């Protein structure tokens, strides 16, 4: 036990961190320290039963971050824009993590980032939940902390929520309102991120300093719809929604998400081959949707 490295996993009760914590625990190669703001919650207690040490910390509180990371060899770091909808706060949280990682001389950090879209497009596009993470990626690189940045594509799990098929206006079947036109969109089950990160922390010398765009495949909206139809038994089609129509939907963040799809249409770098090398068991969309039939019975 004394020879095992300590890996700290932030967001351990969330989607990304939970997947990483479970994968590392299954490996049984590392001592896993999960970080959450509520260590008494059910998800935290389940990880504890699996062998994780669960500790309380807050991304806005430097002292708690230092306590959570002290004595660690490596860490998986993730922030959550959607918790507070503040690009500035997410950026501050990420930079605070980088500062603490530098002070404590962590040997390896895997940071869940994304592109700084505003910088890459000269300010033409603004995607707050990307841009803050992008600036944190840049900050980590400048800090000298040995870092691997991973960029997770659209979650397959989004098809259960924000990408969920909607009833067609004429009542004939269901539609996917994803404004990608005929441009393929990268995707991945967030649950399959865990083994990717486990592979990275097992080979730090190979992956330090790299930025890895993840994806298990690129499908058009029509192809996503066809596979959903095949495995749910429902008639699901591409709504062929324009970016302009999507932007006018009126929900909070519609314009920013339209800009995200504009960026996706620019085909940001996502490496399917490397993703599959890091997690050979990562599911394709067809394999994933075949497991979700019950979730669409109410359509």
Secondary structure by P-SEA (a helix, b strand, c coil): cccbbbbbbcccccaaaaaaaaaaaaacccbbbbbbcccccaaaaaaaaaccbbbbbbcccaaaaaaaaccccbbbbbbbccccccaaaaaaaaaaaaaaaaaaccccccccccccccccccccccccccaaaaaaaaaaaaaccbbbbbbbccccccccccccccccccccbbbbccccccbbbbbbccccaaaaaaaaaaccccccccccccccccccaaaaaaaaaaccccccccccccaaaaaaccccaaaaaaaaaaaaaacccccaaaaaaaccccccaaaaaaacccccccc
